[in-house]
Amino acid sequence: MERLYEILEDIQPDVDYATCDKLIDAHILDSLALLSLVSELEEEYDITIPTIEINQNNFNSAKKIMDLILRLKEDY
């Protein structure tokens, strides 16, 4: 989870990712930031994130992002 926080902070600093649960809803991550994040996650965790999975349900919080990563890693 620490590495995920580092990736998020590189893309959008000054956010408390441990408690924020509205990354998409509050426009903390815009579409460009989200694309950068997806690219970083795919490289860091050796996963492919299908387009259908790029939505607010999976990206509204660091916990949801980590849940997605773990689920995708299981599928491989």
MARZANU-602921 format. One record per atom (N, C-alpha, C, O): y, x, z; residue in three letters; residue number from 1; atom name. Coordinates in nm, 3 decimals, padded with zeros to 5 digits. Each point is the difference from the previous one (the first is absolute). Layout:
REM MARZANU-602921
+---------+---------+---------+------+-----+------+
|      py |      px |      pz | code | pos | site |
+---------+---------+---------+------+-----+------+
|       Y |       X |       Z |  ALA | NUM |   CA |
...
+---------+---------+---------+------+-----+------+
END
This chain:
REM MARZANU-602921
+---------+---------+---------+------+-----+------+
|      py |      px |      pz | code | pos | site |
+---------+---------+---------+------+-----+------+
| -00.119 |  00.084 |  00.000 |  MET |   1 |    N |
|  00.119 | -00.084 |  00.000 |  MET |   1 |   CA |
|  00.125 |  00.088 |  00.000 |  MET |   1 |    C |
|  00.102 | -00.037 | -00.059 |  MET |   1 |    O |
| -00.110 |  00.152 |  00.125 |  GLU |   2 |    N |
|  00.117 |  00.091 |  00.004 |  GLU |   2 |   CA |
|  00.042 |  00.041 | -00.140 |  GLU |   2 |    C |
|  00.119 |  00.003 | -00.032 |  GLU |   2 |    O |
| -00.218 |  00.029 | -00.053 |  ARG |   3 |    N |
|  00.033 |  00.041 | -00.137 |  ARG |   3 |   CA |
|  00.066 | -00.114 | -00.075 |  ARG |   3 |    C |
|  00.093 |  00.023 | -00.078 |  ARG |   3 |    O |
| -00.137 | -00.145 |  00.100 |  LEU |   4 |    N |
|  00.062 | -00.116 | -00.064 |  LEU |   4 |   CA |
|  00.146 | -00.012 |  00.043 |  LEU |   4 |    C |
|  00.087 | -00.024 | -00.084 |  LEU |   4 |    O |
| -00.060 |  00.041 |  00.212 |  TYR |   5 |    N |
|  00.139 | -00.004 |  00.048 |  TYR |   5 |   CA |
|  00.084 |  00.107 | -00.068 |  TYR |   5 |    C |
|  00.115 | -00.026 | -00.036 |  TYR |   5 |    O |
| -00.170 |  00.145 |  00.018 |  GLU |   6 |    N |
|  00.073 |  00.108 | -00.068 |  GLU |   6 |   CA |
|  00.033 | -00.037 | -00.144 |  GLU |   6 |    C |
|  00.112 |  00.023 | -00.046 |  GLU |   6 |    O |
| -00.209 | -00.081 | -00.024 |  ILE |   7 |    N |
|  00.023 | -00.042 | -00.138 |  ILE |   7 |   CA |
|  00.109 | -00.105 | -00.006 |  ILE |   7 |    C |
|  00.091 |  00.008 | -00.082 |  ILE |   7 |    O |
| -00.099 | -00.107 |  00.170 |  LEU |   8 |    N |
|  00.100 | -00.107 |  00.003 |  LEU |   8 |   CA |
|  00.139 |  00.056 |  00.031 |  LEU |   8 |    C |
|  00.098 | -00.040 | -00.063 |  LEU |   8 |    O |
| -00.089 |  00.131 |  00.158 |  GLU |   9 |    N |
|  00.129 |  00.057 |  00.037 |  GLU |   9 |   CA |
|  00.059 |  00.085 | -00.111 |  GLU |   9 |    C |
|  00.122 |  00.007 | -00.014 |  GLU |   9 |    O |
| -00.207 |  00.058 | -00.065 |  ASP |  10 |    N |
|  00.050 |  00.075 | -00.115 |  ASP |  10 |   CA |
|  00.063 | -00.092 | -00.103 |  ASP |  10 |    C |
|  00.098 |  00.036 | -00.066 |  ASP |  10 |    O |
| -00.155 | -00.154 |  00.052 |  ILE |  11 |    N |
|  00.050 | -00.096 | -00.099 |  ILE |  11 |   CA |
|  00.121 | -00.076 |  00.052 |  ILE |  11 |    C |
|  00.098 | -00.019 | -00.071 |  ILE |  11 |    O |
| -00.106 | -00.026 |  00.197 |  GLN |  12 |    N |
|  00.109 | -00.077 |  00.061 |  GLN |  12 |   CA |
|  00.014 |  00.040 |  00.146 |  GLN |  12 |    C |
| -00.068 | -00.056 |  00.086 |  GLN |  12 |    O |
|  00.156 |  00.152 | -00.057 |  PRO |  13 |    N |
|  00.017 |  00.044 |  00.139 |  PRO |  13 |   CA |
|  00.073 | -00.104 |  00.086 |  PRO |  13 |    C |
|  00.049 | -00.101 | -00.051 |  PRO |  13 |    O |
| -00.041 |  00.128 |  00.178 |  ASP |  14 |    N |
|  00.075 | -00.081 |  00.095 |  ASP |  14 |   CA |
| -00.055 | -00.141 |  00.020 |  ASP |  14 |    C |
|  00.075 | -00.094 |  00.023 |  ASP |  14 |    O |
| -00.207 |  00.080 | -00.032 |  VAL |  15 |    N |
| -00.065 | -00.127 |  00.027 |  VAL |  15 |   CA |
| -00.107 |  00.026 |  00.105 |  VAL |  15 |    C |
| -00.070 |  00.101 | -00.005 |  VAL |  15 |    O |
|  00.057 | -00.192 |  00.102 |  ASP |  16 |    N |
| -00.105 |  00.011 |  00.100 |  ASP |  16 |   CA |
| -00.127 | -00.064 | -00.057 |  ASP |  16 |    C |
| -00.025 | -00.119 |  00.020 |  ASP |  16 |    O |
| -00.053 |  00.199 | -00.090 |  TYR |  17 |    N |
| -00.118 | -00.052 | -00.068 |  TYR |  17 |   CA |
| -00.109 | -00.044 |  00.097 |  TYR |  17 |    C |
| -00.088 | -00.078 | -00.038 |  TYR |  17 |    O |
|  00.092 |  00.124 |  00.160 |  ALA |  18 |    N |
| -00.100 | -00.040 |  00.099 |  ALA |  18 |   CA |
|  00.016 | -00.147 |  00.039 |  ALA |  18 |    C |
| -00.097 | -00.065 |  00.038 |  ALA |  18 |    O |
|  00.219 |  00.013 | -00.047 |  THR |  19 |    N |
|  00.024 | -00.139 |  00.042 |  THR |  19 |   CA |
|  00.045 | -00.094 | -00.111 |  THR |  19 |    C |
| -00.011 | -00.122 |  00.014 |  THR |  19 |    O |
|  00.062 |  00.176 | -00.123 |  CYS |  20 |    N |
|  00.054 | -00.085 | -00.107 |  CYS |  20 |   CA |
| -00.113 | -00.072 | -00.073 |  CYS |  20 |    C |
| -00.097 |  00.062 | -00.043 |  CYS |  20 |    O |
|  00.110 | -00.193 |  00.030 |  ASP |  21 |    N |
| -00.101 | -00.079 | -00.071 |  ASP |  21 |   CA |
|  00.061 | -00.083 | -00.112 |  ASP |  21 |    C |
| -00.056 | -00.102 | -00.041 |  ASP |  21 |    O |
|  00.172 |  00.147 | -00.008 |  LYS |  22 |    N |
|  00.068 | -00.070 | -00.109 |  LYS |  22 |   CA |
|  00.053 |  00.099 | -00.104 |  LYS |  22 |    C |
|  00.113 | -00.014 | -00.048 |  LYS |  22 |    O |
| -00.194 |  00.113 |  00.014 |  LEU |  23 |    N |
|  00.045 |  00.103 | -00.093 |  LEU |  23 |   CA |
|  00.039 | -00.058 | -00.135 |  LEU |  23 |    C |
|  00.098 |  00.045 | -00.061 |  LEU |  23 |    O |
| -00.172 | -00.142 |  00.013 |  ILE |  24 |    N |
|  00.030 | -00.064 | -00.128 |  ILE |  24 |   CA |
|  00.097 | -00.116 |  00.022 |  ILE |  24 |    C |
|  00.101 | -00.011 | -00.070 |  ILE |  24 |    O |
| -00.132 | -00.075 |  00.166 |  ASP |  25 |    N |
|  00.083 | -00.119 |  00.023 |  ASP |  25 |   CA |
|  00.145 |  00.035 |  00.031 |  ASP |  25 |    C |
|  00.091 | -00.072 | -00.042 |  ASP |  25 |    O |
| -00.067 |  00.182 |  00.115 |  ALA |  26 |    N |
|  00.136 |  00.040 |  00.036 |  ALA |  26 |   CA |
|  00.061 |  00.098 | -00.101 |  ALA |  26 |    C |
|  00.107 |  00.056 |  00.022 |  ALA |  26 |    O |
| -00.178 | -00.036 | -00.133 |  HIS |  27 |    N |
|  00.048 |  00.089 | -00.108 |  HIS |  27 |   CA |
|  00.021 |  00.144 |  00.046 |  HIS |  27 |    C |
|  00.086 |  00.071 | -00.052 |  HIS |  27 |    O |
| -00.164 | -00.029 |  00.150 |  ILE |  28 |    N |
|  00.005 |  00.139 |  00.043 |  ILE |  28 |   CA |
| -00.062 |  00.087 | -00.109 |  ILE |  28 |    C |
|  00.050 |  00.109 | -00.031 |  ILE |  28 |    O |
| -00.159 | -00.158 | -00.026 |  LEU |  29 |    N |
| -00.061 |  00.065 | -00.116 |  LEU |  29 |   CA |
|  00.031 | -00.084 | -00.123 |  LEU |  29 |    C |
| -00.046 | -00.114 | -00.012 |  LEU |  29 |    O |
|  00.125 |  00.170 | -00.079 |  ASP |  30 |    N |
|  00.027 | -00.072 | -00.125 |  ASP |  30 |   CA |
| -00.108 |  00.035 | -00.102 |  ASP |  30 |    C |
| -00.094 |  00.074 |  00.032 |  ASP |  30 |    O |
|  00.105 | -00.127 | -00.151 |  SER |  31 |    N |
| -00.106 |  00.018 | -00.099 |  SER |  31 |   CA |
| -00.020 |  00.147 | -00.037 |  SER |  31 |    C |
| -00.114 |  00.043 | -00.018 |  SER |  31 |    O |
|  00.221 |  00.033 |  00.007 |  LEU |  32 |    N |
| -00.013 |  00.142 | -00.032 |  LEU |  32 |   CA |
| -00.068 |  00.077 |  00.114 |  LEU |  32 |    C |
| -00.086 |  00.084 | -00.025 |  LEU |  32 |    O |
|  00.125 | -00.114 |  00.147 |  ALA |  33 |    N |
| -00.063 |  00.064 |  00.116 |  ALA |  33 |   CA |
| -00.148 | -00.038 |  00.008 |  ALA |  33 |    C |
| -00.084 |  00.083 |  00.035 |  ALA |  33 |    O |
|  00.054 | -00.206 | -00.066 |  LEU |  34 |    N |
| -00.139 | -00.046 |  00.004 |  LEU |  34 |   CA |
| -00.085 |  00.073 | -00.103 |  LEU |  34 |    C |
| -00.114 |  00.038 |  00.028 |  LEU |  34 |    O |
|  00.169 | -00.018 | -00.148 |  LEU |  35 |    N |
| -00.074 |  00.074 | -00.102 |  LEU |  35 |   CA |
| -00.023 |  00.145 |  00.043 |  LEU |  35 |    C |
| -00.108 |  00.054 | -00.021 |  LEU |  35 |    O |
|  00.209 |  00.007 |  00.080 |  SER |  36 |    N |
| -00.016 |  00.136 |  00.051 |  SER |  36 |   CA |
| -00.105 |  00.005 |  00.110 |  SER |  36 |    C |
| -00.083 |  00.091 |  00.004 |  SER |  36 |    O |
|  00.086 | -00.189 |  00.084 |  LEU |  37 |    N |
| -00.096 | -00.006 |  00.109 |  LEU |  37 |   CA |
| -00.142 | -00.015 | -00.053 |  LEU |  37 |    C |
| -00.090 |  00.070 |  00.045 |  LEU |  37 |    O |
|  00.071 | -00.159 | -00.140 |  VAL |  38 |    N |
| -00.134 | -00.020 | -00.057 |  VAL |  38 |   CA |
| -00.051 |  00.130 | -00.060 |  VAL |  38 |    C |
| -00.116 |  00.038 |  00.020 |  VAL |  38 |    O |
|  00.200 |  00.031 | -00.094 |  SER |  39 |    N |
| -00.038 |  00.127 | -00.061 |  SER |  39 |   CA |
| -00.039 |  00.103 |  00.106 |  SER |  39 |    C |
| -00.102 |  00.068 | -00.013 |  SER |  39 |    O |
|  00.182 | -00.057 |  00.117 |  GLU |  40 |    N |
| -00.029 |  00.094 |  00.109 |  GLU |  40 |   CA |
| -00.130 | -00.035 |  00.072 |  GLU |  40 |    C |
| -00.080 |  00.088 |  00.030 |  GLU |  40 |    O |
|  00.059 | -00.216 | -00.005 |  LEU |  41 |    N |
| -00.121 | -00.043 |  00.070 |  LEU |  41 |   CA |
| -00.125 |  00.028 | -00.084 |  LEU |  41 |    C |
| -00.101 |  00.046 |  00.053 |  LEU |  41 |    O |
|  00.110 | -00.073 | -00.182 |  GLU |  42 |    N |
| -00.114 |  00.024 | -00.088 |  GLU |  42 |   CA |
| -00.037 |  00.149 |  00.000 |  GLU |  42 |    C |
| -00.117 |  00.036 |  00.004 |  GLU |  42 |    O |
|  00.218 |  00.048 | -00.009 |  GLU |  43 |    N |
| -00.025 |  00.144 | -00.001 |  GLU |  43 |   CA |
| -00.051 |  00.050 |  00.136 |  GLU |  43 |    C |
| -00.098 |  00.074 |  00.006 |  GLU |  43 |    O |
|  00.164 | -00.115 |  00.100 |  GLU |  44 |    N |
| -00.035 |  00.048 |  00.134 |  GLU |  44 |   CA |
| -00.139 | -00.045 |  00.045 |  GLU |  44 |    C |
| -00.075 |  00.077 |  00.060 |  GLU |  44 |    O |
|  00.041 | -00.202 | -00.087 |  TYR |  45 |    N |
| -00.124 | -00.058 |  00.051 |  TYR |  45 |   CA |
| -00.110 | -00.011 | -00.106 |  TYR |  45 |    C |
| -00.107 | -00.053 |  00.028 |  TYR |  45 |    O |
|  00.134 |  00.104 | -00.148 |  ASP |  46 |    N |
| -00.098 |  00.000 | -00.109 |  ASP |  46 |   CA |
| -00.055 | -00.141 | -00.026 |  ASP |  46 |    C |
| -00.121 | -00.022 | -00.002 |  ASP |  46 |    O |
|  00.214 | -00.071 | -00.017 |  ILE |  47 |    N |
| -00.035 | -00.139 | -00.027 |  ILE |  47 |   CA |
|  00.078 | -00.046 | -00.123 |  ILE |  47 |    C |
|  00.095 |  00.065 | -00.044 |  ILE |  47 |    O |
| -00.135 | -00.178 | -00.009 |  THR |  48 |    N |
|  00.076 | -00.069 | -00.104 |  THR |  48 |   CA |
|  00.038 | -00.136 |  00.057 |  THR |  48 |    C |
| -00.086 | -00.075 |  00.046 |  THR |  48 |    O |
|  00.215 |  00.045 | -00.049 |  ILE |  49 |    N |
|  00.046 | -00.128 |  00.053 |  ILE |  49 |   CA |
|  00.023 | -00.093 | -00.119 |  ILE |  49 |    C |
|  00.093 |  00.019 | -00.078 |  ILE |  49 |    O |
| -00.180 | -00.120 |  00.063 |  PRO |  50 |    N |
|  00.017 | -00.094 | -00.111 |  PRO |  50 |   CA |
|  00.133 | -00.075 |  00.010 |  PRO |  50 |    C |
|  00.048 | -00.028 |  00.110 |  PRO |  50 |    O |
|  00.009 | -00.004 | -00.222 |  THR |  51 |    N |
|  00.128 | -00.070 | -00.004 |  THR |  51 |   CA |
| -00.002 | -00.127 |  00.083 |  THR |  51 |    C |
|  00.099 | -00.032 |  00.066 |  THR |  51 |    O |
| -00.209 | -00.039 | -00.067 |  ILE |  52 |    N |
| -00.009 | -00.126 |  00.075 |  ILE |  52 |   CA |
|  00.014 |  00.022 |  00.150 |  ILE |  52 |    C |
|  00.036 | -00.093 |  00.073 |  ILE |  52 |    O |
| -00.064 |  00.214 | -00.026 |  GLU |  53 |    N |
|  00.009 |  00.031 |  00.144 |  GLU |  53 |   CA |
|  00.142 |  00.041 |  00.043 |  GLU |  53 |    C |
|  00.028 |  00.013 |  00.119 |  GLU |  53 |    O |
|  00.061 |  00.006 | -00.216 |  ILE |  54 |    N |
|  00.137 |  00.041 |  00.032 |  ILE |  54 |   CA |
|  00.082 | -00.126 |  00.025 |  ILE |  54 |    C |
|  00.062 | -00.054 | -00.091 |  ILE |  54 |    O |
| -00.062 |  00.010 |  00.215 |  ASN |  55 |    N |
|  00.070 | -00.122 |  00.038 |  ASN |  55 |   CA |
|  00.044 |  00.009 |  00.147 |  ASN |  55 |    C |
| -00.038 |  00.093 |  00.071 |  ASN |  55 |    O |
|  00.117 | -00.189 | -00.030 |  GLN |  56 |    N |
|  00.054 |  00.006 |  00.136 |  GLN |  56 |   CA |
| -00.109 | -00.011 |  00.106 |  GLN |  56 |    C |
|  00.017 |  00.053 |  00.110 |  GLN |  56 |    O |
| -00.126 | -00.120 | -00.139 |  ASN |  57 |    N |
| -00.108 | -00.009 |  00.099 |  ASN |  57 |   CA |
| -00.058 |  00.137 |  00.034 |  ASN |  57 |    C |
| -00.041 |  00.023 |  00.114 |  ASN |  57 |    O |
|  00.037 |  00.067 | -00.211 |  ASN |  58 |    N |
| -00.058 |  00.132 |  00.022 |  ASN |  58 |   CA |
|  00.101 |  00.108 |  00.032 |  ASN |  58 |    C |
| -00.037 |  00.108 |  00.044 |  ASN |  58 |    O |
|  00.167 | -00.135 | -00.066 |  PHE |  59 |    N |
|  00.100 |  00.105 |  00.015 |  PHE |  59 |   CA |
|  00.116 | -00.036 |  00.094 |  PHE |  59 |    C |
|  00.103 |  00.067 | -00.003 |  PHE |  59 |    O |
| -00.117 | -00.169 |  00.084 |  ASN |  60 |    N |
|  00.108 | -00.041 |  00.090 |  ASN |  60 |   CA |
|  00.008 |  00.084 |  00.127 |  ASN |  60 |    C |
|  00.100 | -00.004 |  00.071 |  ASN |  60 |    O |
| -00.206 |  00.079 | -00.041 |  SER |  61 |    N |
|  00.001 |  00.086 |  00.120 |  SER |  61 |   CA |
| -00.090 |  00.120 | -00.024 |  SER |  61 |    C |
| -00.086 | -00.002 | -00.088 |  SER |  61 |    O |
|  00.106 |  00.105 |  00.167 |  ALA |  62 |    N |
| -00.085 |  00.118 | -00.010 |  ALA |  62 |   CA |
| -00.145 | -00.035 |  00.033 |  ALA |  62 |    C |
| -00.092 |  00.053 | -00.063 |  ALA |  62 |    O |
|  00.071 | -00.141 |  00.158 |  LYS |  63 |    N |
| -00.136 | -00.041 |  00.036 |  LYS |  63 |   CA |
| -00.068 | -00.068 | -00.118 |  LYS |  63 |    C |
| -00.116 |  00.028 | -00.028 |  LYS |  63 |    O |
|  00.187 | -00.117 | -00.041 |  LYS |  64 |    N |
| -00.059 | -00.068 | -00.115 |  LYS |  64 |   CA |
| -00.028 |  00.099 | -00.113 |  LYS |  64 |    C |
| -00.099 | -00.013 | -00.072 |  LYS |  64 |    O |
|  00.187 |  00.110 |  00.056 |  ILE |  65 |    N |
| -00.023 |  00.102 | -00.102 |  ILE |  65 |   CA |
| -00.125 |  00.080 |  00.035 |  ILE |  65 |    C |
| -00.083 |  00.026 | -00.087 |  ILE |  65 |    O |
|  00.069 |  00.012 |  00.212 |  MET |  66 |    N |
| -00.119 |  00.076 |  00.041 |  MET |  66 |   CA |
| -00.126 | -00.085 | -00.014 |  MET |  66 |    C |
| -00.104 |  00.051 | -00.041 |  MET |  66 |    O |
|  00.112 | -00.178 |  00.073 |  ASP |  67 |    N |
| -00.114 | -00.090 | -00.019 |  ASP |  67 |   CA |
| -00.042 | -00.002 | -00.146 |  ASP |  67 |    C |
| -00.119 |  00.003 | -00.031 |  ASP |  67 |    O |
|  00.216 | -00.008 | -00.059 |  LEU |  68 |    N |
| -00.027 |  00.001 | -00.144 |  LEU |  68 |   CA |
| -00.067 |  00.131 | -00.039 |  LEU |  68 |    C |
| -00.100 | -00.001 | -00.073 |  LEU |  68 |    O |
|  00.152 |  00.113 |  00.119 |  ILE |  69 |    N |
| -00.057 |  00.130 | -00.032 |  ILE |  69 |   CA |
| -00.146 |  00.006 |  00.045 |  ILE |  69 |    C |
| -00.087 |  00.042 | -00.076 |  ILE |  69 |    O |
|  00.062 | -00.082 |  00.198 |  LEU |  70 |    N |
| -00.137 |  00.005 |  00.054 |  LEU |  70 |   CA |
| -00.093 | -00.091 | -00.079 |  LEU |  70 |    C |
| -00.115 |  00.036 | -00.026 |  LEU |  70 |    O |
|  00.163 | -00.152 | -00.010 |  ARG |  71 |    N |
| -00.082 | -00.095 | -00.077 |  ARG |  71 |   CA |
| -00.032 |  00.057 | -00.138 |  ARG |  71 |    C |
| -00.113 | -00.009 | -00.047 |  ARG |  71 |    O |
|  00.212 |  00.069 | -00.017 |  LEU |  72 |    N |
| -00.022 |  00.056 | -00.134 |  LEU |  72 |   CA |
| -00.092 |  00.122 |  00.007 |  LEU |  72 |    C |
| -00.080 |  00.022 | -00.091 |  LEU |  72 |    O |
|  00.090 |  00.056 |  00.197 |  LYS |  73 |    N |
| -00.088 |  00.116 |  00.014 |  LYS |  73 |   CA |
| -00.146 | -00.045 |  00.019 |  LYS |  73 |    C |
| -00.093 |  00.066 | -00.047 |  LYS |  73 |    O |
|  00.074 | -00.178 |  00.115 |  GLU |  74 |    N |
| -00.135 | -00.054 |  00.019 |  GLU |  74 |   CA |
| -00.061 | -00.044 | -00.131 |  GLU |  74 |    C |
| -00.121 |  00.012 | -00.020 |  GLU |  74 |    O |
|  00.206 | -00.064 | -00.069 |  ASP |  75 |    N |
| -00.049 | -00.052 | -00.127 |  ASP |  75 |   CA |
| -00.048 |  00.110 | -00.095 |  ASP |  75 |    C |
| -00.072 | -00.027 | -00.096 |  ASP |  75 |    O |
|  00.112 |  00.152 |  00.123 |  TYR |  76 |    N |
| -00.040 |  00.111 | -00.089 |  TYR |  76 |   CA |
| -00.130 |  00.058 |  00.040 |  TYR |  76 |    C |
| -00.048 |  00.094 | -00.064 |  TYR |  76 |    O |
+---------+---------+---------+------+-----+------+
END
